[in-house]
Amino acid sequence: RVQKHRGRVTVAYLTSGDGYLDGVELETGKLKPKAKDFVNYGEERLHEALRALQAISISQKSLFVFGFPDGGLLDLLTTYWSSKDGFMSPYTRDSRPPYPGSLDPATADSGVALERELARLITHINPQWIAVTGPWDIHLDHCAAFHFVVRALRRLNASNPKFAAPQ
């Protein structure tokens, strides 16, 4: 609908879905997958997402990948908010985004880093509105994503009172 009205669509993936144990086991045939198996699975999920977006005429340039730990966003929001070492994914065994196409692969996985990267992206794309999962979503990453977006918008509003948060 947005494209039909000549609007611009941008998609941001906070995680790459690399922490889906059942999917990795099924894909690899291994009951005890290794960290690289999870990273490979995340890369495949990103390729699938890109193909899906292309199928609805959304360009690769409109896809932004953060690469934060799948299954770990709630931990970033609570326990690992400002951790210098970052949260270590129990799946990829990484404390930084393991994907070369991530917005900032050098960023340690922490809540403050995710909030900062979201604020940067919002500033960069300057959206008219943002669609995100709701705070009532029972998937912990989805619920945390809502809170990260709200925090990023509040950060932008606090640093620039003229900033008008998209609806």
DSSP file with accessible surface (Angstrom, degrees, kcal/mol):
  #  RESIDUE AA STRUCTURE BP1 BP2  ACC     N-H-->O    O-->H-N    N-H-->O    O-->H-N    TCO  KAPPA ALPHA  PHI   PSI    X-CA   Y-CA   Z-CA
    1    1 A R     >        0   0  236      0, 0.0     4,-1.4     0, 0.0     6,-0.2   0.000 360.0 360.0 360.0 -41.9    0.0    0.0    0.0
    2    2 A V  T  4> +     0   0   42      1,-0.2     5,-3.0     2,-0.2     3,-0.4   0.936 360.0  46.1 -61.4 -46.5    2.8    2.4    0.9
    3    3 A Q  T >45S+     0   0   81      1,-0.2     3,-2.1     3,-0.2    -1,-0.2   0.874 105.5  60.3 -65.2 -35.9    4.5    1.7   -2.5
    4    4 A K  T 345S+     0   0  173      1,-0.3    -1,-0.2     2,-0.1    -2,-0.2   0.851 106.8  47.1 -60.2 -32.6    1.3    2.1   -4.3
    5    5 A H  T 3<5S-     0   0  138     -4,-1.4    -1,-0.3    -3,-0.4    -2,-0.2   0.050 126.0-103.4 -97.2  23.2    1.1    5.7   -3.0
    6    6 A R  T < 5S+     0   0  231     -3,-2.1    -3,-0.2     1,-0.2    -2,-0.1   0.730  73.7 147.0  64.0  25.9    4.7    6.3   -3.9
    7    7 A G      < -     0   0   33     -5,-3.0     2,-0.5    -6,-0.2    -1,-0.2  -0.428  48.8-114.8 -85.3 167.9    6.0    6.0   -0.4
    8    8 A R        -     0   0  156     -2,-0.1     2,-0.5    50,-0.0    50,-0.0  -0.888  23.1-156.8-107.2 133.0    9.3    4.6    0.6
    9    9 A V        -     0   0   39     -2,-0.5     2,-0.4   118,-0.1    50,-0.1  -0.927  11.0-179.1-112.7 130.0    9.6    1.3    2.6
   10   10 A T        -     0   0   42     -2,-0.5     2,-0.4    48,-0.1    53,-0.2  -0.983   9.3-158.6-126.0 139.2   12.6    0.5    4.7
   11   11 A V  E     -a   63   0A  33     51,-3.2    53,-3.0    -2,-0.4     2,-0.5  -0.969   4.2-167.8-122.4 133.6   13.0   -2.7    6.7
   12   12 A A  E     -a   64   0A  45     -2,-0.4     2,-0.6    51,-0.2    53,-0.2  -0.987   6.4-159.4-122.7 127.6   15.3   -3.2    9.7
   13   13 A Y  E     -a   65   0A  80     51,-2.8    53,-3.0    -2,-0.5    54,-0.7  -0.932   4.4-171.1-104.0 116.4   16.1   -6.6   11.2
   14   14 A L  E    S+     0   0A  21     -2,-0.6    54,-2.5    52,-0.2     2,-0.3   0.857  78.1  19.3 -73.5 -36.5   17.4   -6.3   14.7
   15   15 A T  E     -a   68   0A  23     52,-0.2    51,-0.1    51,-0.1    52,-0.1  -0.795  69.9-134.5-123.5 172.8   18.3  -10.0   14.8
   16   16 A S        -     0   0    6     52,-0.5    29,-0.2    -2,-0.3    30,-0.2   0.236  46.3-110.5-112.1  10.1   18.9  -12.5   12.0
   17   17 A G  S >  S+     0   0    6      1,-0.1     3,-0.9    28,-0.1    26,-0.0   0.711  73.7 138.3  71.4  20.7   16.9  -15.4   13.5
   18   18 A D  T 3   +     0   0    1      1,-0.2    24,-0.2    24,-0.1    23,-0.1   0.544  56.0  68.2 -79.8  -3.7   20.1  -17.3   14.2
   19   19 A G  T 3   +     0   0    9     22,-0.1     2,-1.4    72,-0.1    -1,-0.2   0.203  61.9 117.4-100.5  18.2   19.0  -18.5   17.6
   20   20 A Y    <>  -     0   0  118     -3,-0.9     4,-2.4     1,-0.2     3,-0.2  -0.671  43.2-174.0 -89.2  89.0   16.2  -20.8   16.4
   21   21 A L  H  > S+     0   0   69     -2,-1.4     4,-2.9     1,-0.2     5,-0.2   0.892  79.6  51.1 -53.5 -48.1   17.6  -24.2   17.7
   22   22 A D  H  > S+     0   0  102      1,-0.2     4,-2.4     2,-0.2    -1,-0.2   0.909 111.7  48.5 -59.7 -41.4   15.0  -26.4   16.1
   23   23 A G  H  > S+     0   0    6     -3,-0.2     4,-2.8     2,-0.2    -1,-0.2   0.913 112.4  47.4 -64.7 -42.7   15.5  -24.7   12.7
   24   24 A V  H  X S+     0   0    0     -4,-2.4     4,-2.7     2,-0.2     6,-0.4   0.921 112.7  49.2 -66.2 -43.0   19.3  -25.1   12.9
   25   25 A E  H  X S+     0   0   49     -4,-2.9     4,-2.3    -5,-0.2     5,-0.4   0.932 114.4  45.4 -61.5 -43.9   19.0  -28.7   13.9
   26   26 A L  H  < S+     0   0  152     -4,-2.4    -2,-0.2    -5,-0.2    -1,-0.2   0.925 115.5  46.8 -65.1 -43.9   16.6  -29.4   11.1
   27   27 A E  H  < S+     0   0  128     -4,-2.8    -2,-0.2     1,-0.2    -1,-0.2   0.883 124.0  31.1 -66.3 -41.1   18.7  -27.5    8.5
   28   28 A T  H  < S-     0   0   48     -4,-2.7    -1,-0.2    -5,-0.2    -2,-0.2   0.677  95.0-131.7 -93.4 -21.1   22.1  -29.1    9.5
   29   29 A G     <  +     0   0   69     -4,-2.3     2,-0.4    -5,-0.3    -3,-0.2   0.593  66.5 127.9  76.8   9.9   20.9  -32.5   10.7
   30   30 A K        -     0   0   92     -6,-0.4    -1,-0.3    -5,-0.4    -2,-0.2  -0.851  52.5-158.4-103.6 135.7   23.0  -32.0   13.8
   31   31 A L  S    S+     0   0  146     -2,-0.4    -1,-0.1     1,-0.3    -6,-0.1   0.699  97.1  36.7 -80.6 -20.7   21.6  -32.5   17.3
   32   32 A K  S    S-     0   0  180     -7,-0.1    -1,-0.3     0, 0.0    -7,-0.0  -0.650  86.5-165.6-129.0  76.9   24.4  -30.3   18.7
   33   33 A P        -     0   0   20      0, 0.0     2,-0.2     0, 0.0    -8,-0.1  -0.234  15.1-125.7 -64.6 152.2   25.0  -27.6   16.2
   34   34 A K    >>  -     0   0  142      1,-0.1     4,-1.4    58,-0.0     3,-0.7  -0.466  29.4 -99.2 -90.6 166.8   28.2  -25.5   16.4
   35   35 A A  H 3> S+     0   0   31      1,-0.3     4,-2.1     2,-0.2     3,-0.3   0.891 123.9  55.8 -54.2 -43.0   28.4  -21.7   16.6
   36   36 A K  H 3> S+     0   0  124      1,-0.2     4,-2.9     2,-0.2    -1,-0.3   0.857 101.6  58.2 -62.0 -32.4   29.2  -21.5   12.9
   37   37 A D  H <> S+     0   0   18     -3,-0.7     4,-2.1     2,-0.2    -1,-0.2   0.905 107.0  47.5 -62.9 -39.8   26.0  -23.5   12.1
   38   38 A F  H  X S+     0   0   10     -4,-1.4     4,-2.5    -3,-0.3    -2,-0.2   0.907 112.3  48.8 -68.1 -41.3   23.9  -20.8   13.9
   39   39 A V  H  X S+     0   0   12     -4,-2.1     4,-2.6     2,-0.2    -2,-0.2   0.940 111.5  49.7 -63.5 -45.1   25.7  -18.0   12.0
   40   40 A N  H  X S+     0   0   69     -4,-2.9     4,-2.4     1,-0.2    -2,-0.2   0.899 110.5  50.7 -59.6 -40.5   25.2  -19.9    8.7
   41   41 A Y  H  X S+     0   0   30     -4,-2.1     4,-2.6     2,-0.2    -1,-0.2   0.921 109.4  50.5 -63.9 -43.6   21.5  -20.3    9.5
   42   42 A G  H  X S+     0   0    0     -4,-2.5     4,-2.2     2,-0.2    -2,-0.2   0.905 109.8  50.7 -60.4 -41.2   21.2  -16.6   10.3
   43   43 A E  H  X S+     0   0   55     -4,-2.6     4,-2.2     2,-0.2    -1,-0.2   0.916 110.3  49.4 -63.4 -41.1   22.8  -15.7    7.0
   44   44 A E  H  X S+     0   0   69     -4,-2.4     4,-2.5     2,-0.2    -2,-0.2   0.909 109.0  52.2 -64.7 -40.2   20.4  -18.0    5.2
   45   45 A R  H  X S+     0   0   92     -4,-2.6     4,-2.4     1,-0.2    -1,-0.2   0.896 109.1  50.8 -62.1 -38.2   17.5  -16.4    7.0
   46   46 A L  H  X S+     0   0   25     -4,-2.2     4,-2.4     2,-0.2    -1,-0.2   0.909 109.5  49.9 -65.9 -40.1   18.8  -13.0    5.9
   47   47 A H  H  X S+     0   0   98     -4,-2.2     4,-2.5     2,-0.2    -2,-0.2   0.908 111.0  49.9 -63.2 -41.3   19.0  -14.2    2.3
   48   48 A E  H  X S+     0   0   88     -4,-2.5     4,-2.4     2,-0.2    -2,-0.2   0.914 110.0  50.5 -62.3 -42.6   15.4  -15.5    2.5
   49   49 A A  H  X S+     0   0   11     -4,-2.4     4,-2.5     2,-0.2    -2,-0.2   0.919 110.2  50.0 -62.1 -41.9   14.3  -12.1    3.9
   50   50 A L  H  X S+     0   0   22     -4,-2.4     4,-2.7     1,-0.2    -2,-0.2   0.926 110.3  49.4 -63.6 -43.7   15.9  -10.3    1.0
   51   51 A R  H  X S+     0   0  129     -4,-2.5     4,-1.9     1,-0.2    -1,-0.2   0.904 110.9  50.8 -62.9 -38.8   14.3  -12.6   -1.5
   52   52 A A  H  X S+     0   0   58     -4,-2.4     4,-0.8     2,-0.2    -2,-0.2   0.921 111.2  47.7 -65.3 -42.1   10.9  -12.0    0.1
   53   53 A L  H ><>S+     0   0   15     -4,-2.5     5,-2.7     1,-0.2     3,-0.8   0.910 110.3  51.8 -65.5 -40.5   11.4   -8.2    0.0
   54   54 A Q  H ><5S+     0   0   99     -4,-2.7     3,-1.9     1,-0.2    -1,-0.2   0.869 101.7  61.8 -63.0 -34.3   12.5   -8.4   -3.6
   55   55 A A  H 3<5S+     0   0   83     -4,-1.9    -1,-0.2     1,-0.3    -2,-0.2   0.770 108.7  42.3 -63.4 -25.1    9.3  -10.4   -4.4
   56   56 A I  T <<5S-     0   0  101     -3,-0.8    -1,-0.3    -4,-0.8    -2,-0.2   0.030 125.4-103.1-109.8  26.0    7.3   -7.4   -3.2
   57   57 A S  T < 5S+     0   0   98     -3,-1.9     2,-0.6     1,-0.2    -3,-0.2   0.805  72.4 143.1  62.6  36.7    9.6   -4.9   -5.0
   58   58 A I      < -     0   0   11     -5,-2.7    -1,-0.2    -8,-0.2    -2,-0.1  -0.942  48.0-126.3-106.8 122.4   11.6   -3.6   -2.0
   59   59 A S    >   -     0   0   58     -2,-0.6     3,-1.9   -50,-0.1     4,-0.1  -0.245  13.0-119.7 -68.3 153.4   15.2   -3.0   -2.9
   60   60 A Q  G >  S+     0   0  121      1,-0.3     3,-1.8     2,-0.2    -1,-0.1   0.820 114.1  66.7 -59.9 -29.6   18.2   -4.5   -1.0
   61   61 A K  G 3  S+     0   0  183      1,-0.3    -1,-0.3     3,-0.0    -2,-0.0   0.701  95.2  57.9 -65.5 -17.0   19.2   -0.9   -0.3
   62   62 A S  G <  S+     0   0   27     -3,-1.9   -51,-3.2   -52,-0.1     2,-0.5   0.330  88.5  90.2 -95.6   5.5   16.1   -0.6    1.8
   63   63 A L  E <   -a   11   0A  27     -3,-1.8     2,-0.5   -53,-0.2   -51,-0.2  -0.916  54.7-172.4-107.4 124.7   17.1   -3.5    4.1
   64   64 A F  E     -a   12   0A  34    -53,-3.0   -51,-2.8    -2,-0.5     2,-0.5  -0.974   5.2-161.5-118.2 128.3   19.1   -2.8    7.2
   65   65 A V  E     +a   13   0A  17     36,-0.5    38,-2.3    -2,-0.5   -51,-0.2  -0.938  14.4 179.1-113.8 124.1   20.6   -5.6    9.3
   66   66 A F  E     -     0   0A   3    -53,-3.0    38,-0.3    -2,-0.5   -52,-0.2   0.831  23.7-151.4 -88.1 -41.9   21.7   -5.0   12.9
   67   67 A G  E     +     0   0A   1    -54,-0.7   -52,-0.2     1,-0.2   -53,-0.1   0.721  32.6 160.1  77.8  22.3   22.8   -8.5   13.7
   68   68 A F  E     -a   15   0A   3    -54,-2.5   -52,-0.5   -55,-0.2     2,-0.2  -0.303  55.2 -69.7 -72.1 164.0   22.1   -8.4   17.4
   69   69 A P    >   -     0   0    3      0, 0.0     3,-2.1     0, 0.0     4,-0.4  -0.359  45.7-128.9 -68.3 122.2   21.7  -11.7   19.2
   70   70 A D  T 3  S+     0   0   20      1,-0.3    21,-0.2    -2,-0.2   -55,-0.0  -0.421  98.1  17.1 -63.9 132.6   18.5  -13.7   18.4
   71   71 A G  T 3  S+     0   0   48     -2,-0.1    -1,-0.3    18,-0.1     4,-0.1   0.544 114.0  82.9  80.2   6.1   16.8  -14.6   21.6
   72   72 A G    <>  +     0   0    0     -3,-2.1     4,-2.1     2,-0.1     5,-0.2   0.393  50.7  98.5-123.2   3.0   18.9  -12.0   23.5
   73   73 A L  H  > S+     0   0    4     -4,-0.4     4,-2.1     1,-0.2     5,-0.2   0.893  86.1  51.3 -64.8 -36.8   17.1   -8.7   23.0
   74   74 A L  H  > S+     0   0   61      1,-0.2     4,-1.7     2,-0.2     5,-0.3   0.917 108.8  52.3 -64.8 -38.8   15.4   -8.9   26.4
   75   75 A D  H  4>S+     0   0   59      1,-0.2     5,-3.2     2,-0.2    -1,-0.2   0.889 109.1  49.9 -62.0 -38.8   18.7   -9.6   28.0
   76   76 A L  H  <5S+     0   0    0     -4,-2.1    35,-0.6     1,-0.2    -1,-0.2   0.882 110.2  50.9 -66.0 -36.9   20.1   -6.5   26.2
   77   77 A L  H  <5S+     0   0   38     -4,-2.1    -2,-0.2    -5,-0.2    -1,-0.2   0.809 129.4  14.5 -70.6 -27.4   17.2   -4.4   27.5
   78   78 A T  T ><5S+     0   0   81     -4,-1.7     3,-0.8    -5,-0.2    -3,-0.2   0.775 133.6  20.7-112.6 -76.6   17.7   -5.5   31.1
   79   79 A T  T 3 5S+     0   0  102     -5,-0.3     3,-0.2     1,-0.2    -3,-0.2   0.834 127.3  40.0 -73.4 -36.4   20.9   -7.3   32.2
   80   80 A Y  T 3 <S+     0   0   80     -5,-3.2    31,-2.0     1,-0.2    -1,-0.2  -0.196  71.6 130.5-111.5  44.1   23.3   -6.2   29.4
   81   81 A W  S <  S+     0   0   59     -3,-0.8    31,-3.2    29,-0.2    32,-0.4   0.955  89.8   5.6 -63.7 -50.5   22.3   -2.5   29.0
   82   82 A S  S    S+     0   0   89     -3,-0.2    -1,-0.2    29,-0.2     2,-0.1   0.120  85.6 150.2-124.2  24.3   25.7   -1.0   29.2
   83   83 A S        -     0   0   38      1,-0.2     4,-0.1    -7,-0.1    -3,-0.1  -0.372  36.4-153.3 -62.9 126.2   28.0   -3.9   29.3
   84   84 A K  S    S+     0   0  192      1,-0.2    -1,-0.2    -2,-0.1    24,-0.1   0.849  96.6  46.5 -69.0 -35.7   31.4   -3.1   27.8
   85   85 A D  S    S-     0   0  132      1,-0.1    24,-0.3    23,-0.1    -1,-0.2   0.720 107.9-139.4 -79.3 -21.0   32.1   -6.7   26.9
   86   86 A G        -     0   0    9     22,-0.2     2,-0.4     2,-0.1    24,-0.2   0.029  28.4 -57.5  83.2 164.6   28.6   -7.2   25.4
   87   87 A F        -     0   0   17     22,-3.0     2,-0.7    -7,-0.2    22,-0.3  -0.655  50.0-136.5 -79.6 131.7   26.1  -10.0   25.7
   88   88 A M        -     0   0   88     -2,-0.4     7,-0.2     7,-0.1    -2,-0.1  -0.837  18.0-128.6 -94.5 118.4   27.5  -13.3   24.4
   89   89 A S     >  -     0   0    0      5,-2.6     4,-1.5    -2,-0.7     5,-0.1  -0.468   5.3-146.0 -62.9 129.7   25.0  -15.2   22.2
   90   90 A P  T  4 S+     0   0   73      0, 0.0    -1,-0.2     0, 0.0    -2,-0.0   0.649  98.2  44.0 -70.7 -10.4   24.7  -18.8   23.5
   91   91 A Y  T  4 S+     0   0   70    -21,-0.2   -53,-0.3     3,-0.1   -52,-0.2   0.900 124.8  24.7 -97.9 -59.2   24.1  -19.7   19.8
   92   92 A T  T  4 S-     0   0   11      2,-0.2     3,-0.1   -54,-0.1   -53,-0.1   0.613  91.9-136.7 -83.9 -13.5   26.7  -17.9   17.7
   93   93 A R     <  +     0   0  150     -4,-1.5     2,-0.3     1,-0.2    -5,-0.1   0.803  63.9 124.5  60.3  30.7   29.1  -17.5   20.7
   94   94 A D        -     0   0   59     -5,-0.1    -5,-2.6     1,-0.1    -1,-0.2  -0.911  53.9-162.4-119.7 149.5   29.7  -14.0   19.6
   95   95 A S  S    S+     0   0   27     -2,-0.3    14,-3.0    -7,-0.2    -8,-0.2   0.200  82.8  51.6-112.5  13.7   29.3  -10.7   21.5
   96   96 A R  S    S-     0   0   99     12,-0.2    12,-0.2   -10,-0.1    10,-0.1  -0.952 108.7 -76.2-139.4 158.8   29.3   -8.7   18.3
   97   97 A P        -     0   0    8      0, 0.0   -29,-0.1     0, 0.0     5,-0.1  -0.376  39.1-155.5 -58.6 123.6   27.2   -9.0   15.1
   98   98 A P        +     0   0   29      0, 0.0   -31,-0.1     0, 0.0   -30,-0.1   0.366  63.9  95.3 -84.5   8.4   28.7  -11.9   13.2
   99   99 A Y    >   -     0   0    6      1,-0.1     3,-2.1   -33,-0.1   -34,-0.0  -0.867  66.6-147.2-108.6 125.9   27.4  -10.7    9.9
  100  100 A P  T 3  S+     0   0  111      0, 0.0    -1,-0.1     0, 0.0     0, 0.0   0.809  99.4  57.9 -58.7 -29.0   29.6   -8.6    7.5
  101  101 A G  T 3  S+     0   0   66      3,-0.1   -36,-0.5     4,-0.1   -34,-0.1   0.398  79.6 122.0 -83.9   5.3   26.5   -6.8    6.2
  102  102 A S  S <  S-     0   0    9     -3,-2.1   -36,-0.2     1,-0.1   -35,-0.1  -0.306  76.5-114.1 -65.4 153.9   25.5   -5.6    9.7
  103  103 A L  S    S+     0   0   67    -38,-2.3   -37,-0.1     1,-0.3    -1,-0.1   0.903 106.2   3.9 -56.0 -44.4   25.2   -1.8   10.2
  104  104 A D    >   -     0   0   55    -38,-0.3     3,-2.0     1,-0.1    -1,-0.3  -0.662  65.3-177.7-144.9  87.6   28.2   -1.8   12.6
  105  105 A P  T 3  S+     0   0   58      0, 0.0    -1,-0.1     0, 0.0    -2,-0.1   0.689  83.1  61.7 -61.5 -16.0   29.9   -5.2   13.0
  106  106 A A  T 3  S+     0   0   68    -10,-0.1     2,-0.3     2,-0.1    -2,-0.0   0.573  77.8 110.6 -86.4  -8.3   32.3   -3.8   15.6
  107  107 A T  S <  S-     0   0    8     -3,-2.0     2,-0.2     1,-0.1    -3,-0.1  -0.512  70.0-127.2 -72.6 126.4   29.5   -2.8   18.0
  108  108 A A        -     0   0   18     -2,-0.3     2,-1.0   -12,-0.2   -12,-0.2  -0.499  33.6-102.4 -69.4 141.2   29.4   -4.9   21.2
  109  109 A D  S    S+     0   0    3    -14,-3.0   -22,-3.0   -22,-0.3     2,-0.3  -0.536  70.6 130.7 -71.1 102.6   26.0   -6.4   21.9
  110  110 A S     >  -     0   0    7     -2,-1.0     4,-2.1   -24,-0.2   -29,-0.2  -0.964  66.8-112.7-146.7 161.8   24.5   -4.2   24.6
  111  111 A G  H  > S+     0   0    0    -31,-2.0     4,-2.7   -35,-0.6     5,-0.2   0.915 116.4  51.9 -63.1 -43.4   21.2   -2.4   25.1
  112  112 A V  H  > S+     0   0   43    -31,-3.2     4,-2.4   -32,-0.2    -1,-0.2   0.892 109.4  51.3 -63.3 -35.8   22.7    1.1   24.8
  113  113 A A  H  > S+     0   0    3    -32,-0.4     4,-2.8     2,-0.2    -1,-0.2   0.922 110.8  47.5 -67.2 -42.4   24.4    0.1   21.5
  114  114 A L  H  X S+     0   0    0     -4,-2.1     4,-2.5     2,-0.2     5,-0.2   0.937 113.0  48.1 -64.8 -44.5   21.1   -1.2   20.0
  115  115 A E  H  X S+     0   0   13     -4,-2.7     4,-2.4     1,-0.2    -2,-0.2   0.936 113.4  48.3 -59.6 -45.1   19.3    1.9   21.1
  116  116 A R  H  X S+     0   0   71     -4,-2.4     4,-2.4    -5,-0.2    -2,-0.2   0.930 111.9  48.6 -62.1 -44.8   22.0    4.1   19.7
  117  117 A E  H  X S+     0   0   12     -4,-2.8     4,-2.2     1,-0.2    -1,-0.2   0.889 111.3  50.4 -66.0 -37.9   22.1    2.2   16.3
  118  118 A L  H  X S+     0   0   10     -4,-2.5     4,-2.8     2,-0.2     5,-0.2   0.926 109.8  50.3 -63.6 -44.3   18.3    2.4   16.0
  119  119 A A  H  X S+     0   0    7     -4,-2.4     4,-2.4     1,-0.2    -2,-0.2   0.912 110.5  50.6 -61.1 -40.4   18.4    6.2   16.7
  120  120 A R  H  X S+     0   0  134     -4,-2.4     4,-2.5     2,-0.2    -1,-0.2   0.917 111.7  47.0 -62.3 -44.7   21.1    6.5   14.0
  121  121 A L  H  X S+     0   0   13     -4,-2.2     4,-2.9     2,-0.2     5,-0.3   0.929 111.3  50.6 -65.2 -43.7   19.0    4.6   11.5
  122  122 A I  H  X S+     0   0    9     -4,-2.8     4,-2.3     1,-0.2    -2,-0.2   0.926 112.7  47.2 -60.6 -42.0   15.8    6.6   12.3
  123  123 A T  H  < S+     0   0   86     -4,-2.4    -1,-0.2    -5,-0.2    -2,-0.2   0.923 113.3  49.8 -63.5 -42.3   17.8    9.8   11.8
  124  124 A H  H  < S+     0   0  139     -4,-2.5    -2,-0.2     1,-0.2    -1,-0.2   0.917 120.7  31.7 -64.5 -46.2   19.3    8.5    8.6
  125  125 A I  H  < S-     0   0   23     -4,-2.9    -1,-0.2    -5,-0.1    -2,-0.2   0.714  87.4-153.5 -89.7 -20.0   16.0    7.4    6.9
  126  126 A N     <  -     0   0  117     -4,-2.3    -3,-0.1    -5,-0.3    -4,-0.1   0.935  21.2-158.2  49.0  63.0   13.8   10.0    8.5
  127  127 A P        -     0   0   22      0, 0.0     3,-0.1     0, 0.0    -1,-0.1  -0.297  24.3-143.9 -74.1 154.7   10.6    7.9    8.3
  128  128 A Q  S    S+     0   0  173      1,-0.3    39,-1.4    38,-0.1     2,-0.3   0.757  87.4   2.8 -82.7 -31.0    7.0    9.3    8.4
  129  129 A W        -     0   0  141     37,-0.3     2,-0.4     2,-0.0    -1,-0.3  -0.984  65.9-143.9-151.9 158.3    5.9    6.3   10.4
  130  130 A I        -     0   0   47     37,-1.2     2,-0.5    -2,-0.3    19,-0.0  -0.990   5.3-156.2-127.2 131.5    7.3    3.2   12.0
  131  131 A A        +     0   0   82     -2,-0.4     2,-0.3     0, 0.0    -2,-0.0  -0.929  27.9 155.1-105.9 128.4    5.7   -0.2   12.3
  132  132 A V        -     0   0   62     -2,-0.5    10,-0.0    17,-0.0    -2,-0.0  -0.970  47.3 -86.1-146.8 157.4    7.0   -2.4   15.1
  133  133 A T        -     0   0   48     -2,-0.3     0, 0.0     9,-0.1     0, 0.0  -0.201  53.5-103.5 -59.8 160.8    5.7   -5.3   17.1
  134  134 A G    >   -     0   0   12      1,-0.1     3,-1.5    12,-0.1    12,-0.2  -0.417  19.7-113.5 -89.1 163.7    3.6   -4.4   20.2
  135  135 A P  T 3  S+     0   0   44      0, 0.0    -1,-0.1     0, 0.0     8,-0.1   0.675 115.1  60.0 -68.9 -14.6    4.7   -4.5   23.9
  136  136 A W  T 3  S+     0   0  208      6,-0.1     7,-0.1     7,-0.0     2,-0.0   0.480  72.9 125.4 -91.4  -3.3    2.2   -7.3   24.5
  137  137 A D    <   -     0   0   47     -3,-1.5     6,-0.2     1,-0.2    -4,-0.0  -0.349  57.9-144.2 -59.3 131.9    3.8   -9.6   21.9
  138  138 A I  S    S+     0   0  163      4,-0.1     2,-0.6     5,-0.1    -1,-0.2   0.662  77.1  93.7 -77.9 -13.7    4.6  -12.9   23.8
  139  139 A H  S  > S-     0   0   82      1,-0.2     4,-2.6     2,-0.0     5,-0.2  -0.692  75.4-143.3 -78.2 120.9    7.9  -13.4   21.8
  140  140 A L  H  > S+     0   0  109     -2,-0.6     4,-2.5     1,-0.2     5,-0.2   0.869  97.3  49.6 -59.1 -40.2   10.5  -11.8   24.0
  141  141 A D  H  > S+     0   0    7      2,-0.2     4,-2.3     1,-0.2    -1,-0.2   0.904 111.9  49.6 -64.3 -39.5   12.6  -10.4   21.2
  142  142 A H  H  > S+     0   0   78      2,-0.2     4,-1.6     1,-0.2    -2,-0.2   0.926 112.1  47.0 -65.7 -44.5    9.5   -8.9   19.6
  143  143 A C  H  X S+     0   0   27     -4,-2.6     4,-1.6    -6,-0.2    -2,-0.2   0.938 113.4  48.8 -61.6 -45.3    8.4   -7.3   22.9
  144  144 A A  H  X S+     0   0    0     -4,-2.5     4,-2.6    -5,-0.2    -2,-0.2   0.878 104.2  60.5 -63.6 -36.2   11.9   -6.0   23.5
  145  145 A A  H  X S+     0   0   12     -4,-2.3     4,-2.5     1,-0.2    -1,-0.2   0.914 102.4  52.4 -58.2 -43.1   12.0   -4.6   19.9
  146  146 A F  H  X S+     0   0   52     -4,-1.6     4,-2.4   -12,-0.2    -1,-0.2   0.949 110.5  47.2 -56.1 -49.3    9.1   -2.4   20.7
  147  147 A H  H  X S+     0   0   71     -4,-1.6     4,-2.5     1,-0.2    -2,-0.2   0.882 110.4  52.3 -65.2 -36.1   10.8   -1.0   23.8
  148  148 A F  H  X S+     0   0    0     -4,-2.6     4,-2.5     2,-0.2    -1,-0.2   0.916 109.8  48.7 -65.5 -41.8   14.0   -0.4   21.9
  149  149 A V  H  X S+     0   0   15     -4,-2.5     4,-2.5     2,-0.2    -2,-0.2   0.944 112.4  48.1 -63.9 -44.9   12.2    1.6   19.2
  150  150 A V  H  X S+     0   0   34     -4,-2.4     4,-2.5     1,-0.2    -2,-0.2   0.929 112.5  49.0 -61.4 -44.0   10.4    3.7   21.8
  151  151 A R  H  X S+     0   0  106     -4,-2.5     4,-2.5     1,-0.2    -1,-0.2   0.904 110.2  51.1 -62.7 -41.3   13.6    4.4   23.7
  152  152 A A  H  X S+     0   0    0     -4,-2.5     4,-2.4     2,-0.2    -1,-0.2   0.920 110.7  48.6 -63.1 -41.8   15.4    5.4   20.5
  153  153 A L  H  X S+     0   0   27     -4,-2.5     4,-2.5     1,-0.2    -2,-0.2   0.910 111.7  49.2 -65.7 -38.8   12.6    7.8   19.6
  154  154 A R  H  X S+     0   0  178     -4,-2.5     4,-2.6     2,-0.2    -1,-0.2   0.893 109.5  52.5 -65.7 -39.4   12.7    9.3   23.1
  155  155 A R  H  X S+     0   0   89     -4,-2.5     4,-2.0     2,-0.2    -2,-0.2   0.931 111.2  46.9 -60.6 -45.5   16.5    9.6   22.8
  156  156 A L  H  X S+     0   0   16     -4,-2.4     4,-1.4     1,-0.2     7,-0.2   0.908 112.9  48.9 -64.3 -41.1   16.1   11.5   19.6
  157  157 A N  H  < S+     0   0   82     -4,-2.5     6,-0.2     1,-0.2    -2,-0.2   0.895 111.1  50.2 -65.9 -39.0   13.4   13.7   21.0
  158  158 A A  H  < S+     0   0   85     -4,-2.6    -1,-0.2     1,-0.2    -2,-0.2   0.861 113.6  45.1 -68.4 -34.3   15.5   14.5   24.1
  159  159 A S  H  < S+     0   0   91     -4,-2.0    -1,-0.2     1,-0.3    -2,-0.2   0.698 128.6  25.0 -84.6 -16.7   18.5   15.5   22.0
  160  160 A N    ><  -     0   0   76     -4,-1.4     3,-2.8    -5,-0.2    -1,-0.3  -0.751  63.2-167.0-147.9  95.1   16.5   17.6   19.6
  161  161 A P  T 3  S+     0   0  113      0, 0.0    -1,-0.1     0, 0.0    -4,-0.1   0.731  91.0  60.8 -57.6 -20.5   13.2   19.0   20.8
  162  162 A K  T 3  S+     0   0  191      2,-0.1     2,-0.2    -5,-0.0    -5,-0.1   0.577  78.0 113.2 -82.2  -9.0   12.2   19.9   17.2
  163  163 A F    <   -     0   0   35     -3,-2.8     2,-0.7    -7,-0.2    -3,-0.1  -0.462  58.3-152.8 -64.5 127.8   12.4   16.2   16.3
  164  164 A A        -     0   0   84     -2,-0.2    -2,-0.1    -8,-0.0    -1,-0.1  -0.906  14.3-133.3-106.0 110.8    8.9   15.0   15.5
  165  165 A A        -     0   0   53     -2,-0.7   -37,-0.0     1,-0.1   -12,-0.0  -0.380  24.9-114.8 -62.4 134.5    8.5   11.3   16.2
  166  166 A P              0   0   21      0, 0.0   -37,-0.3     0, 0.0   -38,-0.1  -0.292 360.0 360.0 -64.9 159.8    6.9    9.4   13.4
  167  167 A Q              0   0  193    -39,-1.4   -37,-1.2   -36,-0.0   -39,-0.0  -0.580 360.0 360.0 -95.5 360.0    3.5    7.8   14.1
